[in-house]
Amino acid sequence: MYDALPAATVRTQVTVPLRFPDGYATTARVFSFDGLVDGREHLAFGLGDWAGALRRHAAGGAAPLVRPHSECLTGDVFGSQRCDCGPQLREAVQRISDAGGFLLYLRQEGRGIGLYPKLDAYALQDAGLDTYEANVALGHDEDERDYRAAAQMLAVLGVPELVLLSSNPDKAEQLTRLGVAVAEVVPTGVFLSPANAEYLAAKASRAAARAVDLPSLN
């Protein structure tokens, strides 16, 4: 299934208690890896009864719930209202903890263009471009995220099939191409604020356009 990618290995696994600003708390089994194709320090968070979810799937039950979440320093850490990344992360941790599964925290800031270029793109958005147009104006693709490392991580963790927690059709498309079976796509919530309305509208428009060209994953 993963023949096109080199095998990665688990480097370290440790238990980490998590607490969010609203008081929600849970515990994660955090995995780091060696041999990831992009050399970045991606992490997998095993949440809830993740081991039981893997056992149940191996016995013919439902696939575990998984969200690949791209790093957003401004949203995840500092609570920026210019995007919905922080609320999506908070939602994902609770939903996966309830169901049993994994959150893959991928070091792909700014849709893969990096932190400084993302801030440059913010300045262009202030001048009237949308979030995708700004990336292109800086000489980048609209979205440069790559999920090969995510597929490697899933292979190491023993996840050949998953229920994907995402509203981004590109994640399902890339993972499917990489040999990960996507049993179902479960959309994330909508976290609208006055500061991110145009950003969310651009994301929704692009996702809808991509979804028209994709086969059903259900």
BAFI-3210 file (N, C-alpha, C; in Angstrom, 3 decimals, decimal comma, padded with zeros to 6 digits):
// residues 218
n [1|2|3|4|5|6|7|8|9|10|11|12|13|14|15|16|17|18|19|20|21|22|23|24|25|26|27|28|29|30|31|32|33|34|35|36|37|38|39|40|41|42|43|44|45|46|47|48|49|50|51|52|53|54|55|56|57|58|59|60|61|62|63|64|65|66|67|68|69|70|71|72|73|74|75|76|77|78|79|80|81|82|83|84|85|86|87|88|89|90|91|92|93|94|95|96|97|98|99|100|101|102|103|104|105|106|107|108|109|110|111|112|113|114|115|116|117|118|119|120|121|122|123|124|125|126|127|128|129|130|131|132|133|134|135|136|137|138|139|140|141|142|143|144|145|146|147|148|149|150|151|152|153|154|155|156|157|158|159|160|161|162|163|164|165|166|167|168|169|170|171|172|173|174|175|176|177|178|179|180|181|182|183|184|185|186|187|188|189|190|191|192|193|194|195|196|197|198|199|200|201|202|203|204|205|206|207|208|209|210|211|212|213|214|215|216|217|218]
n.u [000,826|001,992|004,179|005,362|006,557|009,312|009,896|008,997|009,884|008,905|010,189|010,130|007,795|005,525|003,508|001,311|-000,302|-003,018|-004,328|-006,735|-007,426|-010,144|-010,583|-010,989|-009,700|-007,493|-005,731|-002,881|-001,151|001,872|003,610|006,784|008,876|011,226|012,764|010,908|009,728|010,047|011,677|010,803|009,614|007,130|004,231|002,295|-000,719|-002,082|-005,327|-007,944|-009,377|-007,364|-005,819|-007,667|-009,426|-007,905|-007,695|-010,387|-010,965|-009,246|-010,540|-012,705|-014,338|-015,342|-013,303|-010,596|-010,940|-009,382|-007,498|-005,544|-003,752|-002,616|000,083|-000,389|000,908|000,054|-002,739|-003,180|-001,617|-001,567|-004,142|-005,159|-007,604|-007,798|-008,005|-009,409|-008,048|-007,195|-009,694|-010,497|-008,504|-008,932|-011,571|-011,095|-009,397|-011,112|-013,218|-011,860|-010,791|-013,141|-013,977|-011,782|-008,695|-006,448|-004,658|-002,820|-000,206|001,015|003,884|003,427|003,229|001,170|-000,180|001,913|003,838|005,373|006,113|006,958|006,451|003,669|002,816|003,549|001,686|-000,624|-000,415|-000,832|-003,446|-004,705|-004,568|-006,427|-006,399|-007,467|-006,963|-005,767|-005,022|-003,116|-000,999|-000,200|000,586|002,918|004,600|004,194|002,474|-001,133|-001,730|000,587|000,809|001,776|001,064|002,563|004,288|002,366|001,035|003,110|003,355|000,863|001,089|003,128|001,809|-000,134|-002,517|-004,380|-006,736|-009,106|-011,403|-011,881|-011,427|-012,187|-012,688|-011,536|-011,147|-008,735|-007,094|-008,278|-008,043|-005,225|-004,353|-005,717|-004,535|-002,038|-002,381|-003,821|-006,774|-009,765|-012,455|-014,641|-015,602|-015,700|-017,000|-015,425|-016,349|-017,864|-016,290|-016,926|-016,026|-016,048|-013,514|-012,547|-014,257|-014,057|-011,848|-012,819|-014,872|-013,424|-012,054|-014,211|-015,301|-013,210|-012,937|-015,418|-015,230|-013,156|-014,279|-016,203|-014,846|-013,974|-014,162|-016,713|-016,028|-017,233]
n.v [-001,215|001,205|001,291|003,168|004,989|005,533|003,544|004,813|005,219|004,932|007,306|008,339|007,914|009,413|010,185|012,887|015,359|017,420|020,728|023,149|026,679|027,121|025,400|022,719|019,464|016,740|013,641|012,753|010,386|010,961|010,811|010,820|010,776|009,019|009,218|010,485|011,775|014,514|015,475|017,000|017,939|016,430|015,465|012,863|012,601|010,382|009,936|009,645|006,352|005,254|002,985|000,936|001,618|000,977|-001,788|-002,567|-001,881|-003,607|-005,939|-005,795|-003,639|-000,127|002,364|004,268|007,679|010,415|013,382|015,269|018,001|021,093|022,987|026,117|028,748|031,343|031,067|028,608|028,876|031,610|032,447|033,842|035,649|035,757|033,456|030,095|028,171|027,642|027,149|024,906|023,051|022,735|021,686|019,299|017,818|017,209|015,796|013,623|012,494|011,613|009,657|008,012|007,854|009,604|012,691|014,288|016,382|018,594|020,124|022,528|025,361|028,115|027,002|025,519|027,348|028,647|030,563|033,373|034,073|033,635|035,750|037,814|037,289|037,926|040,701|041,286|040,367|042,287|044,299|043,587|041,120|037,636|034,799|032,739|033,949|035,700|034,002|033,090|035,498|035,931|034,181|031,527|028,303|028,022|026,293|024,552|022,298|018,988|015,622|013,323|012,634|012,379|010,072|008,224|008,309|007,320|004,731|003,667|003,784|001,916|002,353|001,681|002,492|005,131|007,379|010,499|013,578|016,477|019,372|019,813|018,961|018,324|017,001|014,450|013,595|013,570|011,732|009,414|008,946|008,287|005,811|005,462|004,373|006,080|005,923|007,465|010,900|013,370|016,455|019,408|021,782|025,070|028,032|030,997|034,418|038,040|038,806|036,732|036,209|036,704|035,128|032,530|032,376|032,318|029,880|028,078|028,409|027,519|024,856|023,812|023,982|022,173|019,803|019,149|017,859|015,497|011,929|010,075|009,362|007,790]
n.w [000,000|000,744|-000,896|-002,592|-000,973|001,284|004,227|007,357|010,850|014,320|016,453|019,102|021,774|023,925|026,805|027,065|028,893|027,910|027,741|026,992|026,320|026,988|029,014|028,434|028,711|028,068|027,445|025,575|023,523|022,291|019,301|017,760|014,794|012,696|009,470|007,807|004,708|004,107|006,054|008,184|011,521|012,228|014,160|015,702|017,417|019,520|020,473|022,919|023,045|021,215|020,649|021,043|019,017|016,768|017,136|016,967|014,333|012,970|013,514|011,904|012,365|012,479|010,884|012,380|013,563|012,033|011,846|009,727|010,577|009,707|010,834|012,471|013,648|014,396|014,684|016,140|018,459|019,285|018,995|016,771|014,949|012,246|010,847|010,930|012,258|014,952|016,413|014,886|015,512|018,275|018,237|016,805|018,502|020,667|019,369|018,246|020,538|021,750|019,925|019,419|017,953|015,745|015,714|013,347|013,507|011,428|010,149|008,396|007,839|006,851|004,601|003,644|002,776|004,660|007,674|007,648|004,879|005,006|006,626|004,935|002,958|004,351|004,399|001,707|001,495|003,028|001,233|-000,607|-001,978|-002,091|000,118|-001,368|-003,775|-002,781|-002,015|-004,553|-005,727|-004,365|-005,543|-005,009|-005,065|-004,851|-002,742|-001,048|000,459|001,408|001,673|001,948|004,088|006,073|005,194|005,531|008,342|009,128|008,156|009,802|012,249|011,917|010,472|007,988|006,897|007,240|008,899|007,762|009,196|008,024|005,974|003,607|000,365|-000,913|000,908|001,210|-001,431|-001,893|000,127|-000,636|-003,140|-002,218|-001,167|001,161|002,537|002,444|004,276|004,912|004,846|007,214|007,847|009,203|011,782|011,297|011,879|012,260|012,185|012,400|011,524|009,964|007,861|005,036|004,444|005,088|003,205|000,818|001,153|001,217|-001,341|-002,988|-002,087|-002,828|-005,604|-006,119|-005,163|-007,020|-009,025|-007,926|-007,277|-005,477|-002,083|-000,269]
ca.u [000,000|002,843|005,415|005,947|007,203|010,184|009,295|009,406|009,831|008,619|011,411|009,808|006,390|005,381|002,165|001,303|-001,617|-003,332|-005,375|-007,003|-007,802|-011,510|-010,626|-011,068|-008,449|-007,442|-004,367|-002,485|000,097|002,491|004,622|007,669|009,222|012,426|012,610|009,849|010,314|010,383|012,626|010,239|009,305|005,697|003,838|000,977|-001,318|-003,073|-006,305|-008,999|-008,985|-006,830|-005,385|-008,889|-009,964|-007,137|-008,076|-011,746|-010,916|-008,611|-011,530|-013,815|-015,143|-015,158|-011,953|-010,401|-011,084|-008,061|-007,409|-004,250|-003,915|-001,405|000,497|-000,690|001,391|-000,761|-004,063|-003,156|-000,936|-001,872|-005,567|-005,483|-008,955|-007,753|-008,254|-010,193|-007,192|-007,242|-010,926|-010,511|-007,638|-009,647|-012,672|-010,575|-008,893|-012,234|-013,960|-011,044|-010,728|-014,404|-014,131|-010,571|-008,017|-005,188|-004,462|-001,479|000,148|001,952|004,615|003,214|002,680|000,776|-000,414|003,181|004,777|006,202|005,532|007,187|005,625|002,265|002,578|003,574|000,392|-001,607|-000,335|-001,490|-004,883|-005,160|-004,644|-007,559|-006,340|-007,917|-005,866|-005,095|-004,404|-001,938|000,091|000,254|001,283|004,252|005,383|003,912|001,200|-002,221|-001,622|001,778|000,885|002,119|000,657|003,343|004,720|001,181|000,826|004,141|003,004|-000,274|001,586|003,831|000,837|-001,039|-003,805|-004,515|-008,016|-009,487|-012,469|-011,124|-012,064|-011,682|-013,553|-010,647|-011,106|-007,380|-006,537|-008,793|-007,487|-003,817|-004,207|-006,180|-003,479|-000,888|-002,696|-004,590|-008,203|-010,609|-013,766|-015,677|-015,127|-016,558|-016,586|-015,187|-017,312|-017,620|-015,960|-016,991|-015,896|-015,926|-012,156|-012,168|-015,369|-013,587|-010,965|-013,650|-015,583|-012,472|-011,827|-015,416|-015,422|-012,199|-013,272|-016,555|-014,756|-012,382|-015,145|-016,945|-014,009|-013,523|-015,112|-017,221|-015,141|-018,052]
ca.v [000,000|002,370|000,941|004,332|005,811|004,793|003,268|005,607|004,498|005,758|007,734|008,442|008,096|009,842|010,621|014,321|015,930|018,611|021,612|024,280|027,886|027,069|024,443|021,326|018,748|015,326|013,109|012,237|009,657|011,737|010,050|011,464|009,818|009,099|008,752|011,142|012,176|015,934|015,799|017,913|017,355|016,208|014,678|012,220|012,562|009,340|010,529|008,731|004,944|005,066|001,595|000,160|001,904|000,175|-003,202|-002,757|-001,845|-004,850|-007,007|-005,561|-002,497|001,160|002,913|005,339|009,060|011,035|014,707|015,908|019,430|021,833|023,955|027,539|029,372|032,495|030,633|027,542|029,288|032,977|032,713|034,799|035,582|035,872|032,129|029,241|027,029|027,339|026,440|023,582|022,182|022,445|020,784|017,997|017,079|016,655|014,797|012,413|011,890|010,905|008,512|007,203|008,023|010,341|013,986|014,438|017,798|018,684|021,394|023,089|026,693|028,935|026,080|024,996|028,359|029,121|031,580|034,730|034,300|033,733|037,121|038,625|037,081|038,713|042,091|041,343|040,248|043,603|045,153|043,193|039,769|036,608|034,034|031,960|034,919|036,255|033,032|033,104|036,768|035,812|033,205|030,176|027,728|028,359|025,412|023,727|021,216|017,676|014,673|012,086|012,304|011,904|008,675|007,438|008,244|006,408|003,365|003,253|003,647|000,803|002,903|001,562|003,088|006,117|008,351|011,737|014,775|017,583|019,956|020,118|017,806|017,985|016,017|013,142|013,261|013,197|010,507|008,302|008,692|007,710|004,455|005,434|004,238|007,046|005,277|008,494|012,244|014,061|017,860|020,161|022,841|026,380|028,933|032,291|035,658|039,173|038,930|035,662|035,913|036,624|033,954|031,325|032,368|031,869|028,443|027,339|028,473|026,645|023,471|023,414|023,806|020,928|018,652|018,807|017,007|014,317|010,845|009,858|008,585|007,045]
ca.w [000,000|000,867|-001,576|-003,236|000,042|002,196|005,532|008,509|012,121|015,495|017,139|020,522|022,116|025,311|027,176|027,334|029,223|027,121|028,267|026,105|027,069|027,502|030,114|027,997|028,950|027,710|027,435|024,262|023,319|021,226|018,563|016,798|013,749|011,864|008,101|007,048|003,423|004,030|007,107|009,174|012,828|012,365|015,324|015,739|018,752|019,732|021,375|023,328|022,982|019,860|020,473|020,879|017,684|015,818|017,302|016,453|012,870|012,518|013,668|010,988|012,775|011,814|010,847|013,358|013,135|011,884|011,228|009,453|010,886|009,372|011,853|012,309|014,878|014,771|015,107|017,136|019,688|019,705|018,892|015,713|014,400|010,788|010,284|011,831|012,584|016,379|016,739|014,257|016,313|019,524|017,896|016,393|019,662|021,427|018,590|018,122|021,881|021,978|019,013|019,354|016,675|015,708|015,105|012,784|013,531|010,315|010,167|007,062|008,112|005,717|003,472|003,154|002,289|005,755|008,547|007,147|003,687|005,376|007,070|003,715|002,302|005,107|003,948|000,396|001,736|003,482|000,045|-001,432|-002,535|-001,168|000,706|-002,412|-004,689|-002,118|-002,143|-005,938|-005,957|-003,761|-006,296|-004,523|-005,462|-003,931|-001,583|-001,254|001,450|000,873|002,713|001,912|005,450|006,794|004,808|006,221|009,755|009,260|007,938|011,028|013,331|011,624|010,057|006,532|006,511|008,244|008,715|007,665|009,745|007,221|004,947|002,490|-000,539|-001,314|001,840|000,824|-002,743|-001,755|000,914|-001,457|-004,122|-001,518|-000,741|002,405|002,240|003,146|004,359|005,040|005,152|008,168|007,792|010,433|012,033|010,701|012,981|011,585|012,951|011,468|010,991|009,035|006,948|003,653|004,393|005,035|001,930|-000,207|001,346|000,834|-002,792|-003,592|-001,760|-003,645|-006,975|-006,177|-004,893|-008,242|-009,854|-007,193|-007,130|-004,126|-001,213|000,681]
c.u [000,852|004,170|006,102|006,708|008,163|009,502|009,869|009,331|009,446|009,936|011,215|008,295|006,273|003,938|002,213|-000,110|-001,820|-004,423|-005,500|-007,488|-009,215|-011,682|-010,714|-009,701|-008,588|-005,985|-004,081|-001,234|000,744|003,656|005,464|008,248|010,617|012,067|011,485|010,445|010,714|011,323|012,103|009,826|007,794|005,427|002,491|000,517|-002,357|-004,031|-007,421|-008,481|-008,476|-006,395|-006,595|-009,513|-009,219|-007,512|-009,453|-011,766|-010,296|-009,572|-012,752|-014,697|-014,798|-013,696|-011,811|-010,569|-009,710|-008,226|-005,949|-004,437|-002,603|-001,150|000,091|-000,294|000,464|-002,128|-004,051|-002,629|-001,429|-003,338|-005,947|-006,889|-008,970|-007,997|-009,107|-009,381|-007,249|-008,517|-011,020|-009,652|-008,338|-010,785|-012,154|-010,097|-010,043|-012,957|-013,167|-010,899|-011,989|-014,496|-012,974|-009,926|-006,791|-005,364|-003,021|-001,173|001,315|002,569|004,593|002,534|002,297|000,487|000,892|004,184|005,678|005,583|005,735|006,407|004,132|001,929|002,657|002,240|-000,717|-001,618|-001,010|-003,001|-005,461|-005,312|-005,717|-007,520|-006,958|-006,724|-005,094|-004,378|-003,120|-000,761|000,677|001,041|002,694|005,123|005,200|002,675|000,130|-002,106|-000,473|001,886|001,004|001,850|001,390|003,810|003,547|000,902|001,868|003,788|001,860|000,163|002,274|002,837|-000,159|-002,432|-003,910|-005,777|-008,444|-010,793|-011,790|-011,947|-011,476|-012,768|-012,762|-010,551|-009,694|-006,747|-006,986|-008,173|-006,043|-003,649|-004,643|-005,123|-002,283|-001,181|-003,422|-006,073|-008,996|-012,027|-014,895|-014,991|-016,149|-016,129|-016,325|-016,293|-016,939|-017,438|-015,803|-016,818|-015,807|-014,557|-011,824|-013,236|-014,894|-012,667|-011,778|-014,428|-014,676|-012,201|-013,023|-015,574|-014,435|-012,506|-014,425|-016,128|-013,975|-013,284|-015,914|-016,179|-013,580|-014,587|-015,581|-016,252|-015,924|-018,327]
c.v [001,254|002,164|002,155|005,215|004,968|004,601|004,220|004,728|005,471|006,040|007,714|008,457|008,382|010,255|012,077|014,753|017,226|019,417|022,820|025,477|027,862|026,052|022,995|020,665|017,292|014,891|012,523|011,384|010,284|010,954|010,995|010,373|010,081|008,648|009,374|011,834|013,642|016,387|016,735|017,173|017,277|015,322|014,012|012,170|011,445|009,807|009,541|007,297|004,627|003,633|000,683|000,380|001,103|-001,300|-003,472|-002,747|-003,118|-006,032|-006,794|-004,388|-001,234|001,604|004,030|006,714|009,736|012,432|015,058|017,417|020,140|022,922|025,382|028,228|030,490|032,074|029,629|028,016|030,644|033,361|033,731|034,558|035,671|034,537|031,352|028,067|026,645|026,633|025,064|022,594|021,768|021,456|019,382|017,178|016,461|015,561|013,503|011,731|011,095|009,624|007,529|007,327|008,897|011,737|014,050|015,932|017,999|020,069|022,022|024,456|027,407|028,142|025,672|026,045|028,908|030,295|033,000|034,990|034,379|035,144|038,102|038,505|037,828|040,162|042,260|041,185|041,573|044,576|044,693|041,819|038,776|035,746|033,216|032,867|035,489|035,297|033,055|034,376|036,755|034,787|031,775|029,619|028,170|027,560|024,457|022,589|019,864|016,654|013,338|011,683|011,809|010,445|007,769|007,244|007,258|004,960|002,839|002,973|002,508|001,254|002,806|002,231|004,032|006,791|009,710|012,908|015,981|018,095|020,313|018,910|017,392|016,966|014,620|012,686|012,798|011,894|009,283|007,934|007,999|006,333|004,338|005,372|005,218|006,486|006,299|009,824|012,922|015,525|018,447|021,198|024,117|027,378|030,344|033,435|036,807|039,262|037,868|035,367|035,783|035,418|032,673|031,241|031,887|030,374|027,636|027,290|027,530|025,180|022,973|023,149|022,503|019,711|018,212|017,793|015,710|013,226|010,723|008,992|007,758|005,632]
c.w [000,000|000,129|-002,197|-002,257|000,859|003,544|006,579|009,759|013,232|016,212|018,647|020,668|023,602|025,551|027,621|027,714|028,450|027,821|027,351|026,914|027,631|028,627|029,702|028,154|028,528|027,763|026,068|024,387|022,095|020,623|017,715|015,897|013,176|010,458|007,320|005,825|003,364|005,144|008,184|010,439|013,025|013,584|015,081|017,186|018,760|020,812|021,700|023,319|021,578|019,623|020,289|019,511|016,624|015,912|016,715|014,926|012,317|012,600|012,779|011,340|012,008|011,868|011,879|012,730|013,137|011,287|010,982|009,612|010,611|010,404|011,484|013,611|015,324|015,297|016,238|018,483|020,196|019,513|017,846|015,183|012,875|010,092|011,273|012,352|014,064|016,787|016,098|015,036|017,595|019,284|017,596|017,581|020,449|020,648|018,446|019,470|022,174|021,157|019,090|017,994|016,823|015,128|014,633|012,718|012,577|010,245|008,770|007,189|006,815|004,459|002,805|002,714|003,392|006,498|008,009|005,866|003,999|005,845|005,897|002,977|003,037|004,626|002,585|000,527|002,220|002,312|-000,940|-002,050|-001,559|-000,769|-000,331|-003,399|-004,082|-002,217|-003,547|-006,241|-005,379|-004,470|-005,846|-005,226|-004,467|-002,631|-001,841|-000,248|000,776|001,975|002,627|003,312|006,284|006,469|005,465|007,695|009,981|009,081|009,191|012,153|013,104|011,241|008,530|006,000|007,620|007,877|008,820|008,193|009,033|006,299|003,698|001,564|-000,934|-000,374|001,470|-000,485|-002,615|-000,985|000,117|-002,489|-003,498|-000,936|000,572|002,037|003,100|003,138|004,341|005,300|006,050|008,198|009,172|010,603|011,296|011,841|012,409|012,583|011,958|010,811|009,953|007,981|005,504|003,454|004,266|003,725|000,809|-000,079|000,871|-000,680|-003,462|-003,317|-002,612|-005,080|-007,116|-006,026|-006,134|-009,074|-009,183|-007,193|-005,698|-003,339|-000,221|000,185]
res [m|y|d|a|l|p|a|a|t|v|r|t|q|v|t|v|p|l|r|f|p|d|g|y|a|t|t|a|r|v|f|s|f|d|g|l|v|d|g|r|e|h|l|a|f|g|l|g|d|w|a|g|a|l|r|r|h|a|a|g|g|a|a|p|l|v|r|p|h|s|e|c|l|t|g|d|v|f|g|s|q|r|c|d|c|g|p|q|l|r|e|a|v|q|r|i|s|d|a|g|g|f|l|l|y|l|r|q|e|g|r|g|i|g|l|y|p|k|l|d|a|y|a|l|q|d|a|g|l|d|t|y|e|a|n|v|a|l|g|h|d|e|d|e|r|d|y|r|a|a|a|q|m|l|a|v|l|g|v|p|e|l|v|l|l|s|s|n|p|d|k|a|e|q|l|t|r|l|g|v|a|v|a|e|v|v|p|t|g|v|f|l|s|p|a|n|a|e|y|l|a|a|k|a|s|r|a|a|a|r|a|v|d|l|p|s|l|n]
***
